[in-house]
Amino acid sequence: MPDISTVLFVVFIILLIIDVPVSVSLGCSALISLAYSSVFMDSPLPLMLVPQKMVTSVDSFPLMAIPFFMIAGALMERGGISRRLINVAQSMIGSMTGGLGLVTVMASMFFAAISGSGPATVAAIGSLMIPAMVKQGYDHSFAAATQASAGYIGVIIPPSIPMITYGVVTGSSIGTLFLAGFLPGMLIGLTLMIVAYFVSRARGYSGGDPTSLAVFGKAMREGIWAILMPVIILGGIYGGFFTPTEAANVAVVYGFVVSFFVYRELKLKDLPAILKTAAVSSAMVMLLIATATAFGVILTREKIPEAMANLFIEMTRNPIVFLMIINVFLLFIGTFMETNAAIIIIAPILFPVVMELGIDPIHFGIIMVVNLAIGMITPPLGVNIFVACGVTKLKVEQIVAANWKYLFASILALLALTYFPGITMFLPKLLGN
């Protein structure tokens, strides 16, 4: 008879193939494998294990940050904050060749410093920038691909929901992970901007109106409250004034005050829709975390992580070779598994190997998040591509065809982050984290 782990994986793969949502596939495969054990095994595992682990997995103080960052991102979109961030970016680089493409990447980086979510970044910035690029003569699919790729920076520049998940799963410092994500996020943003610039120059996409200190000054005066939002949030974390979870609450309060009282674009009637959007998004993430934890517990009981760790160690004890293998593995996983679910399942498997090979767990955490974030722009999952499709009404294959240059550049940036750990660890070491 097949063992429990075989049933677990077979059922999970079958459910994915027939297009069952990942969270449901994880939960159902866990339940079915336990039911199988109760019928065919001498020492069955109780079915109650699944709901118990699902409940306890989300009963976590750090995970409370997720819904609040979701609300903060929705407030930014409705309250005019994202539009003002775009105006600041436009005043800085909008007049360059391919200016709107560059602005799209920079504005996504600004938005990333608040939202912590890739799809939220694509939706908030893309709804404004993609139509603007098309109006100025950009190819529709290239405009969508630019925004989809820029959007995944939302989970790399802190705050980052996947980094919160990795910190909870591995016991790593979330604040240190946030700090380590700054320079990698900047590097990836710069890499994407270089691609946007050269493609725009080749296709003749001109810049916008000439900028000046006066234009920049006006944009900064109007957008200063938006710019201060990530400064207050992240400065408060690293200054020791509040934890990342408390920072998420501060982000909500600050976003509401600025949107409602300062910019006056947010109306009380908008709040139910904002809370509904944030609740649905948060519920999706929490359900993934809950079912992935139940799935992971069965893996652990069947000693799959231990077997996988031994397999990797037998393959190589060279950290350089190990990281290359892991990059290929995670890039593949990211194409069909949601980022948070992948972290919950895979991080406990790889973490012992990482520690034994002497790889810094913070550095590895950033590598893992970047790998899986790239999965947001690679089919079949490619969540950012699907969000861009919703904004533009284009077909998936149209955006994928226009996205290969950004994907190639992202992988080059990933290799740089992997083999030059100083990029990731510079700020944590500088500030003593």
C-alpha positions in Angstrom: 0.0 0.0 0.0 1.2 3.6 -0.7 2.3 5.5 2.3 0.6 8.7 3.6 3.1 11.1 1.9 2.6 9.4 -1.5 -1.2 9.9 -1.2 -0.7 13.5 0.0 1.4 14.5 -3.0 -0.6 12.5 -5.6 -3.9 14.0 -4.5 -2.4 17.5 -4.3 -1.0 17.2 -7.9 -4.2 15.9 -9.3 -6.2 18.7 -7.7 -3.8 21.3 -9.1 -4.1 19.7 -12.6 -7.9 20.0 -12.5 -7.5 23.6 -11.6 -8.7 23.5 -8.0 -7.4 26.6 -6.1 -4.1 26.0 -4.3 -5.4 26.6 -0.8 -8.3 24.2 -1.3 -5.9 21.6 -2.9 -3.6 21.8 0.1 -6.4 21.4 2.6 -8.2 18.6 0.7 -5.0 16.6 0.1 -4.2 16.8 3.8 -7.7 15.6 4.8 -7.7 12.8 2.2 -4.3 11.5 3.2 -5.4 11.4 6.9 -8.6 9.6 6.0 -6.5 7.2 4.0 -4.3 6.6 7.1 -7.3 5.9 9.3 -8.5 3.2 6.9 -5.3 1.5 5.8 -2.6 2.3 8.4 -2.0 0.6 11.7 -1.2 4.0 13.4 -3.6 6.4 11.8 -3.4 10.2 12.3 -6.6 11.8 13.5 -8.6 13.9 11.1 -8.9 16.6 13.8 -5.3 17.4 13.2 -6.1 19.4 10.0 -8.6 21.9 11.6 -6.4 22.2 14.7 -3.3 23.1 12.8 -5.3 25.5 10.5 -6.5 27.4 13.5 -3.3 27.5 15.5 -1.2 28.5 12.4 -3.1 31.8 11.9 -3.3 32.5 15.7 -0.1 34.5 15.4 0.6 38.2 16.4 3.0 38.8 13.5 0.4 37.6 11.0 -2.0 40.3 12.2 0.1 42.7 10.1 -1.2 41.1 6.8 -4.8 42.4 6.9 -3.7 45.8 8.1 -1.2 46.2 5.3 -4.0 45.1 2.9 -6.2 47.9 4.3 -3.4 50.4 4.1 -2.9 49.6 0.4 -6.6 49.9 -0.4 -6.7 53.3 1.4 -3.8 54.5 -0.7 -5.5 53.5 -3.9 -8.8 55.1 -3.1 -7.4 58.1 -1.2 -5.2 59.6 -3.9 -1.9 58.6 -2.3 -0.9 56.4 -5.2 -1.6 59.1 -7.8 0.6 61.6 -5.9 3.4 59.0 -5.7 3.1 58.7 -9.5 3.3 62.5 -9.9 6.5 62.6 -7.8 8.1 59.9 -9.9 6.9 61.8 -13.1 8.5 65.0 -12.0 11.8 63.2 -11.4 12.3 61.0 -14.5 9.2 61.4 -16.7 10.9 63.5 -19.3 13.5 60.8 -20.1 13.2 58.4 -23.1 10.5 55.9 -22.1 9.6 58.2 -19.3 6.2 56.7 -18.5 7.7 53.2 -18.4 10.4 54.4 -15.9 7.7 56.2 -13.9 5.7 53.0 -13.7 8.6 51.1 -12.1 9.6 54.0 -9.8 6.0 54.5 -8.6 5.7 50.8 -8.0 8.7 51.0 -5.8 7.2 53.8 -3.8 3.9 51.9 -3.5 5.8 48.8 -2.5 7.2 50.6 0.5 3.6 50.6 1.9 1.5 47.9 0.5 3.6 44.7 0.9 1.7 43.0 -1.9 2.6 42.5 -5.6 -1.0 42.2 -7.0 -2.1 45.3 -5.0 0.8 47.2 -6.5 -0.2 46.2 -10.0 -3.8 47.1 -9.4 -3.2 50.5 -7.8 -0.4 51.8 -10.1 -1.5 49.9 -13.2 -5.0 51.3 -13.3 -3.4 54.8 -13.8 -0.2 54.1 -15.6 -1.2 51.5 -18.2 -3.8 53.7 -19.8 -1.4 56.7 -19.7 1.3 54.7 -21.5 -1.1 53.4 -24.2 -2.4 57.0 -24.7 1.2 58.1 -25.3 1.7 55.4 -28.0 3.2 52.6 -26.0 2.4 49.1 -27.2 -0.5 47.8 -25.0 1.1 44.5 -24.1 4.4 46.1 -23.3 2.7 48.6 -21.0 1.0 45.8 -19.2 4.2 43.7 -19.0 6.0 46.7 -17.5 3.5 47.1 -14.8 3.2 43.4 -14.1 7.0 43.1 -13.7 7.3 46.2 -11.6 4.5 45.0 -9.4 6.4 42.1 -7.9 8.8 44.6 -6.3 5.9 45.0 -3.9 6.9 41.9 -2.0 10.6 42.7 -1.9 10.9 46.4 -0.8 9.6 46.3 2.8 7.1 45.9 4.3 6.6 42.5 2.6 3.9 40.0 3.4 6.0 37.0 2.2 8.8 38.2 4.5 6.4 38.2 7.4 5.5 34.6 6.5 9.1 33.6 6.2 9.9 35.2 9.5 7.1 33.4 11.3 7.9 30.0 9.8 11.7 30.1 10.4 11.8 32.3 13.5 13.9 34.9 11.7 13.7 38.6 12.6 11.0 40.2 10.5 12.5 43.6 11.1 15.9 42.4 9.8 14.3 40.8 6.8 12.6 44.1 6.0 15.9 45.9 6.3 17.6 43.4 4.1 15.0 43.8 1.4 15.8 47.5 0.6 18.8 47.2 -1.6 17.6 44.1 -3.4 14.4 45.9 -4.2 16.3 48.9 -5.4 18.6 46.7 -7.6 15.6 44.9 -9.2 13.8 48.2 -9.8 16.9 49.7 -11.4 17.3 46.6 -13.6 13.7 46.8 -14.8 14.1 50.5 -15.5 17.2 49.8 -17.7 15.1 47.3 -19.7 12.2 49.8 -20.0 14.7 52.5 -21.2 16.4 50.5 -23.9 13.1 49.0 -25.2 11.6 52.5 -25.3 14.6 53.9 -27.1 14.5 51.1 -29.7 10.7 51.7 -30.3 10.8 55.4 -30.2 8.8 55.9 -27.0 9.5 59.5 -26.1 9.5 61.1 -22.7 6.8 63.4 -21.3 6.9 67.2 -20.8 10.3 68.6 -19.7 10.7 68.7 -15.9 12.2 71.4 -13.7 12.9 72.2 -10.1 9.6 74.0 -10.0 7.7 71.0 -11.3 9.5 68.7 -8.9 8.9 71.1 -6.0 5.2 71.2 -6.7 4.9 67.4 -7.0 6.8 67.1 -3.7 4.6 69.6 -1.9 1.5 67.8 -3.0 2.9 64.3 -2.4 4.9 64.9 0.8 2.3 63.2 3.0 2.4 60.2 0.7 6.2 60.1 0.7 6.2 60.4 4.5 4.1 57.3 4.9 6.9 54.7 4.3 9.3 56.9 6.2 7.1 56.9 9.3 6.3 53.2 9.0 9.8 51.9 8.4 11.5 54.5 10.5 9.2 53.5 13.4 10.2 49.8 13.1 13.9 50.4 12.9 13.8 53.1 15.5 12.3 50.7 17.9 9.0 52.6 18.4 6.8 49.8 17.2 6.9 46.2 15.9 6.1 45.3 12.2 2.6 44.3 13.3 2.0 47.6 15.1 3.5 49.4 12.1 0.7 47.9 10.0 -1.9 49.5 12.3 0.0 52.8 12.1 -0.1 52.6 8.3 -3.9 52.2 8.3 -4.4 55.1 10.7 -2.0 57.3 8.8 -3.4 56.4 5.4 -7.0 57.1 6.6 -6.0 60.5 8.1 -4.1 61.6 5.0 -6.7 60.4 2.5 -9.7 61.7 4.5 -8.5 64.9 6.2 -5.5 66.1 4.1 -6.2 65.0 0.5 -10.0 64.8 1.1 -10.5 62.2 -1.7 -11.6 59.4 0.6 -15.3 59.4 1.5 -16.9 57.5 4.4 -19.1 55.7 1.8 -15.8 54.3 0.3 -14.9 52.5 3.6 -17.2 49.4 3.2 -15.7 48.6 -0.3 -12.2 49.2 1.0 -12.7 46.9 4.0 -14.4 44.3 1.8 -11.5 44.3 -0.7 -8.9 44.0 2.2 -11.0 41.3 3.9 -11.2 39.1 0.8 -7.5 39.5 0.0 -6.5 38.8 3.6 -8.8 35.8 3.8 -7.1 34.3 0.7 -3.7 34.7 2.2 -4.8 33.4 5.6 -6.5 30.4 4.1 -3.3 29.6 2.2 -1.3 29.9 5.3 -3.7 27.7 7.3 -4.0 24.9 4.7 -0.3 25.0 3.9 0.5 24.6 7.6 -1.7 21.5 7.8 -0.1 20.1 4.7 3.4 20.9 6.1 2.6 19.2 9.5 1.9 15.9 7.7 5.1 16.3 5.7 7.0 16.8 8.9 5.4 13.7 10.6 6.3 11.6 7.6 9.9 13.0 7.8 9.9 14.4 4.3 11.8 17.6 5.3 14.5 15.4 6.9 14.7 13.2 3.8 14.8 16.3 1.4 17.5 17.9 3.6 19.6 14.7 3.4 19.1 14.6 -0.3 20.4 18.1 -0.8 23.4 17.5 1.4 24.2 14.4 -0.5 24.0 16.3 -3.7 26.5 19.0 -2.6 28.0 20.6 0.5 29.2 23.5 -1.6 27.0 26.6 -0.8 27.5 28.1 -4.3 26.3 24.9 -6.0 23.5 24.5 -3.4 22.2 28.0 -4.0 22.2 27.5 -7.8 20.2 24.3 -7.4 17.8 26.1 -5.0 17.3 29.0 -7.4 16.3 26.6 -10.2 14.0 24.7 -7.8 12.3 27.8 -6.4 11.9 29.4 -9.8 10.1 26.3 -10.9 8.0 26.1 -7.8 7.0 29.8 -8.1 5.5 29.2 -11.5 2.6 27.2 -10.1 2.5 27.8 -6.3 1.4 30.9 -4.5 4.3 32.7 -2.7 3.1 32.4 0.9 2.1 28.7 0.5 5.4 27.9 -1.0 7.3 29.5 1.8 5.3 27.7 4.5 5.8 24.3 2.9 9.4 24.7 1.6 11.2 27.0 4.1 11.1 24.4 6.9 12.5 21.8 4.5 15.4 23.9 3.3 16.1 25.8 6.5 18.1 23.0 8.3 20.3 22.7 5.2 20.9 26.4 5.0 22.0 26.5 8.6 24.3 23.4 8.2 26.0 25.0 5.1 26.6 28.2 7.0 24.3 30.4 4.8 22.9 33.4 6.5 19.1 32.7 7.1 18.3 36.4 6.4 20.2 36.3 3.1 18.5 33.0 2.2 15.1 34.5 3.1 15.6 37.3 0.6 16.7 34.8 -2.1 13.6 32.7 -1.5 11.2 35.7 -1.6 12.8 37.1 -4.8 12.7 33.7 -6.5 9.0 33.2 -5.6 8.2 36.8 -6.5 9.5 36.2 -10.0 6.9 33.5 -10.1 4.3 36.3 -10.1 5.2 37.1 -13.7 5.6 33.5 -15.0 2.7 31.3 -16.1 0.7 29.3 -15.3 0.2 31.0 -11.9 1.6 34.4 -12.7 -0.8 36.3 -10.4 0.6 39.8 -11.5 0.0 38.9 -15.1 -3.6 38.0 -14.4 -4.2 41.3 -12.5 -2.7 43.2 -15.4 -5.1 41.2 -17.7 -8.0 42.4 -15.6 -6.8 46.0 -15.9 -6.1 45.9 -19.6 -8.5 43.2 -20.9 -5.6 41.6 -22.8 -5.0 37.9 -23.1 -2.4 36.2 -20.9 -0.3 35.2 -23.8 0.0 38.8 -25.1 1.5 40.0 -21.9 3.7 36.9 -21.5 5.1 37.4 -25.0 6.0 41.1 -24.1 7.5 40.2 -20.7 10.5 37.9 -21.5 13.0 40.8 -21.4 11.9 41.7 -17.9 11.9 38.1 -16.8 15.5 37.6 -18.1 16.6 40.8 -16.3 15.0 39.7 -13.1 16.9 36.4 -13.2 20.2 38.3 -13.7 19.4 40.4 -10.7 18.5 37.3 -8.7 21.9 35.8 -9.5 23.6 39.0 -8.4 21.7 38.9 -5.1 22.5 35.2 -4.6 26.3 35.4 -5.1 26.9 38.9 -3.7 25.4 38.6 -0.2 26.8 42.0 0.7 23.9 43.6 -1.3 21.4 42.0 1.0 23.3 42.1 4.2 24.8 45.6 4.0 22.0 47.5 5.8 21.4 44.9 8.5 25.2 44.8 9.3 25.4 48.6 9.1 22.6 49.1 11.6 23.7 46.2 13.8 20.7 43.9 13.1 
